Amino acid sequence: MPKAEKSEKLDRRNFLKGAGVAGVAGVATVALSGKKAEAAVTEGRQSGAYRETEHVMKYYELSRF
């Protein structure tokens, strides 16, 4: 095996090892932070409600729906 090919394989292997370690570290950071993840909720809005706002009506007008 030529030296350049061997060096390339080792570099790729080290990159993949580093990516795996970084992924595990990210998961560990989130898991050990002690904070509960919550979705942002805006006040006064129903989630998933469809409303025909001015810009939606303009889109319908321009696309001829």
N, C-alpha and C positions, 0 to 999 in steps of 0.2 A: 504494500500500500504506500503510495507516494506521501511524502511528508505534508504537502499542502492539503491533500485530501484528508489526512488524519487530523490535521490542525482544524480544518473546517468542521469535521464531525465533533471534535471536542468542544469547539465554540458553540455549536448548535446544542450539544448536550448540556453545557453549562448554562446557556440561555434558558432552556426548558426547565432545568433545575431551579434557576432563579425565579422564573415565572411561577412555578409551583409553590415555592417558599413565600413569594409575595402574596399569592392567593390565600394561602393558609394564614398568613399574618393579617390580612384584611378581614377574614372571617373571624379570627380570634379577637381582633380589636372590636368588632361590632358585638360579638357575643359577650365580651367582658366589660363593655361600657356601662352596663347596669341600667341603661335607659330603655324604656319600652318604645318601640316604633309605632307611631300613630299617623294615620292619614290626615292631611290638612282638610278641614271642613270650614267652608265659608258660611257665615251667618245669613239667614233669610233665604237660602236657596234650597230647593229640593234636588237631591242628587238624581241625575238621570232624566230630569224633566226636560222635555223639548219645548222650546219657545221660539216663536217666529219673531225675531227681533228685526230692527230696521235693516241691518246688513244682510240678514238671511232673505228678507223680502226683496232687497235689491238684487241679490244673486239669482233668485227665482225669476225676477223680471228680465235680467240680462240673459239668462240661459233658457228662457221661454218655457218654464215649467208650469 
